[in-house]
Amino acid sequence: MSHQVAINYEGLSIRLQAECDSAIASLCQIDKELEFVHQTASKLESRLVKDYERKLLNSKTRLKNRIEAFKTELETVKALGRSADRGIQSQITAKAKQLQQLAEELTGAKLDVVHSLIQQQLIDFANKTNERLDYGENYIEDLDERLITAIEGIDDIALKDCVYRLAIKPENKGRPFPELLIEAQAQLQEEEKRTLNDNKDRILLNVKATLKDNGVPETAIAELTDGELSVDKLNQIHGKARAEIVDEKIRKQTLKIIIQALKRRGFVINTKDNLKIDRKSNVVKLLALKPDGRQAEFEISLNGKFMYHFEGYEGQACQKDIQPFMDDLENVYGLKVLKQEVIWSNPDKISTQKYQHMNVNKGRN
């Protein structure tokens, strides 16, 4: 017998764990940026560098605390398994979204912008040995106390740095804060655009390296990397990369679950020879065999779907493997089946088209 069945299921803990891992990766990114700041501080003593270090340390603490709290709640949900009610699932899903938003807020384009601005300051400092571009406390003391307070209240460290650089110029003495702020905003926008594009190759190389390290092809963001960079475009690139990495983690865990479930049903899997990645279609292909020649072939995509193909069965014998396999997915591995729809059925021996589609209900996870 052969038949094609469409199946929707949800794997809540898989997606939540993938999103938690993504936030941890952002934490590692902050640590890497702190190393850059520490190395830079020995060469360039500037307010931007000092503010950046304080900002990074604060970001690290905020994100780390949020991750630890989320991990505790995630373990509780995993322990509850199928008994976790919809209310609990909704709460932790909302917290996962908040965690992702915080990670995106603290990293992404923000790090690229300030990193590039500091690199530009290093270049300018090296080119102007007789003129210190970083301003010291002596310059700051000459400013009006109310102006200093207003500038210090700026949360964006790059904008704050830009306002300070304008304020200490002799020709700007006595200018009100709102005027300086407006000029600095326009100046910073141009400065960001210039420095981002001057460092475009480095920025995109880092993003592509992160994708590669997580098993995601560079083509995933190819359409976003053409033309000039801007803060908004860079946020799109980082957002796309983050989503692709999460999807890839989900696919890897789904593949792991499939392998475990197949082994429980007596299939033998040689992952070295029978696990392949089709880079052209971005699909992972897996072949599982039984000693008598029966086999199960799987294709796992990034779009939340996989399909399987059982072959070598007479009559309805394939159901003896298919149904227990489906039961294991739900009862043992927590992939809750929401819907099954038979597309077509053939009582004869499986011959040509023998595929069964399983869709991850990504929108409901």
Backbone torsions as a table, in degrees:
resi	resn	phi	psi	omega
1	MET	NA	144.9	173.5
2	SER	-138.5	147.2	176.5
3	HIS	-158.3	158.7	-179.8
4	GLN	-115.8	126.2	-176.1
5	VAL	-130.9	131.4	174.6
6	ALA	-93.5	130.1	-175.5
7	ILE	-131.0	128.1	172.2
8	ASN	-103.0	134.6	176.4
9	TYR	-145.5	162.5	175.5
10	GLU	-121.3	135.6	175.9
11	GLY	-120.6	75.8	-171.6
12	LEU	-57.8	-48.9	-175.0
13	SER	-65.8	-30.2	178.7
14	ILE	-64.0	-49.0	-179.2
15	ARG	-66.4	-42.1	-179.0
16	LEU	-62.2	-40.5	179.0
17	GLN	-66.2	-39.5	178.7
18	ALA	-63.3	-40.2	179.5
19	GLU	-70.4	-34.5	175.7
20	CYS	-65.5	-43.2	177.7
21	ASP	-60.9	-37.0	178.4
22	SER	-63.5	-41.1	178.6
23	ALA	-66.7	-37.3	177.3
24	ILE	-63.7	-37.9	177.2
25	ALA	-62.5	-36.1	176.8
26	SER	-66.0	-36.1	177.1
27	LEU	-63.3	-41.6	177.2
28	CYS	-64.3	-34.5	177.9
29	GLN	-64.1	-38.9	177.5
30	ILE	-65.4	-41.8	177.7
31	ASP	-59.9	-41.9	179.1
32	LYS	-63.9	-38.5	179.1
33	GLU	-69.1	-33.7	176.3
34	LEU	-63.4	-36.7	175.9
35	GLU	-60.8	-42.9	178.0
36	PHE	-61.0	-42.5	-179.6
37	VAL	-64.6	-42.5	-179.5
38	HIS	-64.0	-38.8	177.8
39	GLN	-68.5	-36.2	-178.5
40	THR	-72.3	-35.0	-175.7
41	ALA	-58.5	-30.1	-179.8
42	SER	-74.4	-16.6	-178.8
43	LYS	-106.4	-30.0	-173.3
44	LEU	-139.4	106.3	177.3
45	GLU	-91.7	96.3	-179.7
46	SER	-132.6	158.6	178.0
47	ARG	-61.2	-36.8	-179.8
48	LEU	-61.0	-44.7	179.9
49	VAL	-63.6	-44.4	-179.3
50	LYS	-65.1	-44.5	178.6
51	ASP	-64.1	-38.8	-179.2
52	TYR	-63.3	-42.3	179.0
53	GLU	-63.0	-44.5	178.7
54	ARG	-62.5	-42.0	179.9
55	LYS	-62.6	-43.3	-179.5
56	LEU	-65.3	-42.4	179.4
57	LEU	-63.4	-40.6	177.7
58	ASN	-65.8	-41.9	178.0
59	SER	-62.6	-41.1	179.9
60	LYS	-61.4	-44.5	-179.8
61	THR	-63.8	-46.0	-179.9
62	ARG	-60.6	-48.0	-176.6
63	LEU	-69.2	-40.3	179.9
64	LYS	-62.5	-44.6	179.1
65	ASN	-62.3	-41.9	179.6
66	ARG	-65.8	-39.2	179.4
67	ILE	-64.1	-45.8	-178.3
68	GLU	-61.7	-41.7	178.3
69	ALA	-65.0	-40.4	-179.5
70	PHE	-67.5	-40.5	179.7
71	LYS	-60.7	-38.6	178.5
72	THR	-62.8	-45.2	179.9
73	GLU	-69.1	-34.5	178.9
74	LEU	-64.3	-41.4	178.4
75	GLU	-62.9	-35.4	177.3
76	THR	-64.0	-44.4	179.0
77	VAL	-64.4	-40.8	178.3
78	LYS	-62.4	-40.3	-179.7
79	ALA	-65.9	-36.5	178.6
80	LEU	-69.7	-32.9	178.3
81	GLY	59.1	-130.0	-177.0
82	ARG	-67.4	-18.3	-177.6
83	SER	-81.3	-8.0	178.5
84	ALA	-66.3	122.1	-177.1
85	ASP	-78.5	171.1	-176.1
86	ARG	-61.8	-32.9	-179.8
87	GLY	-63.4	-46.2	178.9
88	ILE	-63.9	-42.8	-179.9
89	GLN	-62.5	-41.8	-179.6
90	SER	-65.3	-39.8	-179.1
91	GLN	-63.7	-47.0	-177.0
92	ILE	-73.8	-29.1	174.8
93	THR	-64.6	-41.4	177.5
94	ALA	-64.3	-39.4	179.6
95	LYS	-69.5	-32.2	175.7
96	ALA	-64.5	-41.0	177.9
97	LYS	-64.4	-41.3	178.5
98	GLN	-64.3	-37.9	178.7
99	LEU	-64.3	-43.4	178.3
100	GLN	-63.2	-41.3	179.9
101	GLN	-63.5	-40.1	178.5
102	LEU	-65.1	-43.3	179.5
103	ALA	-61.3	-41.9	178.9
104	GLU	-67.0	-37.0	-179.9
105	GLU	-65.8	-38.2	-173.3
106	LEU	-88.7	-15.9	-177.4
107	THR	-125.7	-143.1	177.5
108	GLY	64.8	-135.3	-174.6
109	ALA	-61.6	-31.8	-179.2
110	LYS	-57.4	-45.0	179.5
111	LEU	-66.8	-41.5	-179.4
112	ASP	-61.8	-41.4	-177.8
113	VAL	-64.0	-54.6	-175.9
114	VAL	-67.6	-38.6	176.7
115	HIS	-56.3	-46.2	-178.6
116	SER	-67.5	-38.5	178.6
117	LEU	-64.1	-40.6	179.1
118	ILE	-67.0	-41.1	176.8
119	GLN	-60.2	-38.9	178.8
120	GLN	-66.1	-38.2	176.8
121	GLN	-62.8	-38.7	177.7
122	LEU	-61.9	-42.2	179.1
123	ILE	-65.1	-45.1	-179.7
124	ASP	-63.6	-39.6	-179.9
125	PHE	-64.6	-40.4	179.2
126	ALA	-67.0	-31.7	-178.6
127	ASN	-83.1	-13.7	-177.3
128	LYS	-129.6	71.8	-174.7
129	THR	-65.3	-24.2	-177.7
130	ASN	-93.6	-0.3	-178.4
131	GLU	-133.5	112.8	-179.8
132	ARG	-77.2	120.0	179.7
133	LEU	-81.0	-25.9	178.1
134	ASP	-84.0	132.3	-175.2
135	TYR	-93.6	142.4	-177.3
136	GLY	-99.8	-175.7	-176.7
137	GLU	-65.6	-27.5	-179.4
138	ASN	-61.4	-38.4	178.6
139	TYR	-69.7	-42.0	-177.1
140	ILE	-64.0	-37.0	-177.8
141	GLU	-64.4	-24.3	-179.5
142	ASP	-76.6	-12.3	-178.2
143	LEU	-82.8	154.4	176.4
144	ASP	-62.6	137.6	-176.4
145	GLU	-59.9	-38.1	178.9
146	ARG	-67.0	-35.5	177.9
147	LEU	-66.4	-42.7	178.7
148	ILE	-60.5	-43.5	179.8
149	THR	-61.4	-42.6	179.5
150	ALA	-64.1	-42.8	-179.2
151	ILE	-66.5	-41.9	-179.2
152	GLU	-64.5	-19.9	179.1
153	GLY	-80.0	-4.8	178.5
154	ILE	-75.7	124.5	-176.7
155	ASP	-77.8	-35.5	-179.5
156	ASP	-73.5	111.2	-173.5
157	ILE	-67.3	-31.1	178.3
158	ALA	-69.1	-40.9	178.1
159	LEU	-67.8	-40.6	177.7
160	LYS	-59.0	-44.4	179.5
161	ASP	-61.5	-41.0	-178.8
162	CYS	-66.0	-41.2	178.4
163	VAL	-64.2	-42.1	178.5
164	TYR	-60.9	-43.0	-178.9
165	ARG	-63.7	-33.8	175.6
166	LEU	-72.4	-41.2	-173.6
167	ALA	-65.2	-32.8	-175.5
168	ILE	-83.9	-6.0	176.4
169	LYS	-70.8	134.3	-177.1
170	PRO	-54.8	-37.7	-177.5
171	GLU	-69.6	-13.8	-179.2
172	ASN	-100.8	6.2	-178.6
173	LYS	-61.3	127.8	178.7
174	GLY	89.3	-6.5	178.9
175	ARG	-70.4	138.9	-179.0
176	PRO	-68.4	153.7	-178.0
177	PHE	-56.6	-45.9	-178.3
178	PRO	-56.6	-37.9	178.8
179	GLU	-66.6	-44.4	178.5
180	LEU	-61.7	-39.8	-178.0
181	LEU	-64.3	-45.5	-179.3
182	ILE	-63.0	-44.2	179.3
183	GLU	-65.0	-39.9	-179.6
184	ALA	-65.5	-38.9	179.1
185	GLN	-61.1	-43.9	178.5
186	ALA	-67.2	-41.5	-179.3
187	GLN	-66.2	-42.0	-179.0
188	LEU	-65.4	-38.6	179.6
189	GLN	-58.4	-43.9	178.3
190	GLU	-69.4	-38.2	-179.5
191	GLU	-66.4	-41.7	177.3
192	GLU	-61.1	-47.0	-179.2
193	LYS	-59.7	-44.9	-178.6
194	ARG	-66.3	-48.0	-176.2
195	THR	-69.8	-35.2	177.4
196	LEU	-62.5	-43.2	-178.4
197	ASN	-75.5	-28.6	172.7
198	ASP	-65.4	-29.6	-178.4
199	ASN	-108.0	18.1	-174.8
200	LYS	-56.9	-45.6	-177.2
201	ASP	-60.7	-43.5	179.9
202	ARG	-65.6	-44.0	-177.9
203	ILE	-62.4	-48.5	-178.5
204	LEU	-69.1	-33.7	177.6
205	LEU	-62.3	-40.8	178.5
206	ASN	-65.3	-42.2	179.3
207	VAL	-63.4	-45.8	-178.8
208	LYS	-65.8	-35.5	177.8
209	ALA	-65.0	-38.8	177.8
210	THR	-64.1	-43.0	177.1
211	LEU	-60.3	-47.3	-178.8
212	LYS	-60.9	-42.7	179.8
213	ASP	-61.2	-25.2	-179.1
214	ASN	-102.2	11.5	175.3
215	GLY	78.3	18.2	-179.7
216	VAL	-104.6	128.7	179.6
217	PRO	-63.1	147.1	179.2
218	GLU	-60.9	-25.7	-177.8
219	THR	-61.5	-14.6	-178.3
220	ALA	-60.5	-28.9	-179.6
221	ILE	-122.2	15.0	-175.3
222	ALA	-56.3	-40.4	-176.1
223	GLU	-69.7	-15.4	-178.1
224	LEU	-95.6	-8.6	-171.9
225	THR	-97.2	-1.7	178.3
226	ASP	-80.1	150.6	176.0
227	GLY	79.4	-171.3	-177.2
228	GLU	-74.6	153.5	176.4
229	LEU	-91.1	147.6	170.6
230	SER	-139.4	168.5	178.8
231	VAL	-59.9	-45.1	-179.6
232	ASP	-62.7	-43.6	-179.3
233	LYS	-66.5	-38.0	179.4
234	LEU	-66.7	-37.0	175.3
235	ASN	-63.2	-37.3	176.6
236	GLN	-63.6	-42.9	179.9
237	ILE	-62.4	-47.4	-179.9
238	HIS	-65.5	-38.9	178.5
239	GLY	-63.8	-43.7	178.2
240	LYS	-63.5	-44.1	179.4
241	ALA	-62.1	-42.5	179.8
242	ARG	-62.0	-44.1	-179.8
243	ALA	-64.2	-40.3	179.7
244	GLU	-65.3	-39.4	-179.3
245	ILE	-67.6	-41.9	177.3
246	VAL	-61.5	-45.3	178.8
247	ASP	-60.8	-39.3	179.6
248	GLU	-66.3	-39.0	177.5
249	LYS	-64.0	-39.7	177.9
250	ILE	-63.9	-42.4	179.7
251	ARG	-63.0	-42.5	180.0
252	LYS	-62.7	-41.1	179.1
253	GLN	-69.6	-37.6	176.3
254	THR	-61.4	-43.3	177.7
255	LEU	-60.7	-42.2	179.3
256	LYS	-61.7	-41.8	179.5
257	ILE	-65.5	-42.2	178.9
258	ILE	-60.2	-44.9	-179.8
259	ILE	-61.5	-44.3	179.8
260	GLN	-63.3	-42.8	-179.2
261	ALA	-65.8	-38.9	178.6
262	LEU	-66.1	-40.4	179.2
263	LYS	-63.4	-35.2	176.8
264	ARG	-63.5	-25.2	-179.4
265	ARG	-95.9	11.2	174.0
266	GLY	90.6	6.6	178.0
267	PHE	-80.5	146.9	176.5
268	VAL	-106.8	132.0	-176.0
269	ILE	-125.8	118.6	174.8
270	ASN	-98.8	93.8	-174.5
271	THR	-66.8	-23.3	-180.0
272	LYS	-68.8	-42.8	-176.5
273	ASP	-98.9	-27.4	-171.9
274	ASN	-115.0	21.9	173.7
275	LEU	-126.2	110.5	-173.9
276	LYS	-127.2	153.1	174.7
277	ILE	-114.6	119.9	176.0
278	ASP	-88.2	97.5	-175.4
279	ARG	-63.8	-30.9	-177.7
280	LYS	-65.3	-44.8	-179.7
281	SER	-98.7	-5.4	-178.9
282	ASN	56.9	49.6	-179.6
283	VAL	-125.2	136.5	174.4
284	VAL	-92.9	128.5	-178.8
285	LYS	-112.9	134.2	-177.5
286	LEU	-130.9	135.5	177.2
287	LEU	-121.2	126.6	178.0
288	ALA	-118.3	140.2	-174.3
289	LEU	-126.0	153.4	169.1
290	LYS	-113.0	155.1	-177.1
291	PRO	-55.6	-28.9	-178.0
292	ASP	-85.7	5.6	176.2
293	GLY	101.7	-13.0	177.5
294	ARG	-67.0	147.7	-177.0
295	GLN	-145.2	159.0	176.7
296	ALA	-131.8	125.5	-179.1
297	GLU	-114.5	134.7	-177.4
298	PHE	-123.8	148.1	171.5
299	GLU	-130.4	118.5	-176.6
300	ILE	-112.2	121.1	-176.9
301	SER	-101.2	174.5	176.4
302	LEU	-86.8	-12.4	-174.3
303	ASN	-89.0	21.6	176.5
304	GLY	81.4	22.6	-179.6
305	LYS	-132.0	150.6	163.4
306	PHE	-144.4	155.7	178.0
307	MET	-130.7	150.1	178.2
308	TYR	-128.2	160.0	-171.0
309	HIS	-141.2	104.2	177.1
310	PHE	-91.0	131.9	-174.6
311	GLU	-136.3	150.6	176.0
312	GLY	92.8	19.0	-178.9
313	TYR	-105.8	145.1	174.9
314	GLU	-97.6	137.5	175.8
315	GLY	56.1	-130.7	-177.6
316	GLN	-97.8	17.3	-177.4
317	ALA	-61.7	-26.6	-178.3
318	CYS	-63.0	-25.8	-179.7
319	GLN	-63.8	-24.8	179.0
320	LYS	-67.0	-22.3	175.6
321	ASP	-101.4	-37.5	-175.7
322	ILE	-65.8	-49.5	-175.4
323	GLN	-65.6	-45.6	176.3
324	PRO	-62.0	-35.4	177.2
325	PHE	-61.6	-45.0	178.4
326	MET	-63.9	-40.1	179.1
327	ASP	-62.8	-40.7	179.5
328	ASP	-63.9	-40.0	179.8
329	LEU	-55.9	-40.4	-177.0
330	GLU	-86.5	-48.5	-171.1
331	ASN	-81.2	-31.6	-176.5
332	VAL	-99.0	-39.2	-171.7
333	TYR	-110.7	2.7	170.7
334	GLY	76.0	16.7	175.5
335	LEU	-89.7	97.9	-174.1
336	LYS	-73.9	117.5	179.1
337	VAL	-77.1	122.3	-177.9
338	LEU	-98.1	-30.9	-174.3
339	LYS	-158.1	137.8	173.1
340	GLN	-126.5	132.0	-179.9
341	GLU	-134.3	116.8	179.3
342	VAL	-75.0	120.0	179.4
343	ILE	-83.6	-47.8	173.0
344	TRP	-157.7	159.1	-177.7
345	SER	-140.4	141.4	-179.3
346	ASN	-137.5	116.3	-176.4
347	PRO	-73.9	-9.8	-179.1
348	ASP	-76.4	175.6	177.4
349	LYS	-60.9	138.6	-179.6
350	ILE	-60.4	131.1	-176.8
351	SER	-127.7	-71.2	-172.4
352	THR	-106.2	-84.9	-177.2
353	GLN	-84.6	106.1	-173.8
354	LYS	-132.2	56.4	-174.4
355	TYR	-110.1	149.2	178.2
356	GLN	-129.8	124.2	-175.7
357	HIS	-96.4	137.2	176.9
358	MET	-128.0	121.3	-175.4
359	ASN	-107.6	129.3	173.6
360	VAL	-76.1	125.0	179.2
361	ASN	-80.2	73.6	-171.2
362	LYS	-63.4	-34.4	-177.0
363	GLY	-68.9	-18.0	-177.1
364	ARG	-105.5	-0.8	-178.3
365	ASN	-76.6	NA	NA
